[in-house]
Amino acid sequence: MAENTNRSIFALDGITGMLIATALLLSILAGLTVWGISAQQNNADKFYIIKDANSLKMIDKNNAAHRVIVN
């Protein structure tokens, strides 16, 4: 029987690969979190009012025309 003597704990399919994958996933998570928080902060200052709220329909593509952004 041929023995596998070419084993290494630091091969990419071992601990090193696991650490690289973990670091990659955590960096993606951090990047998406920062991106989401900045998107919320950018839109938090944009207040809007609804003009003629009584003419809004429950399902209508033209409802966005009743929104006026106030800065």
Secondary structure, 3 states (H helix, E strand, C coil): CCCCCCCCCCCCCCHHHHHHHHHHHHHHHHHHHHHHHHHHHHHHCCEEEECCHHHCCCCCHHHHHHEEEEC
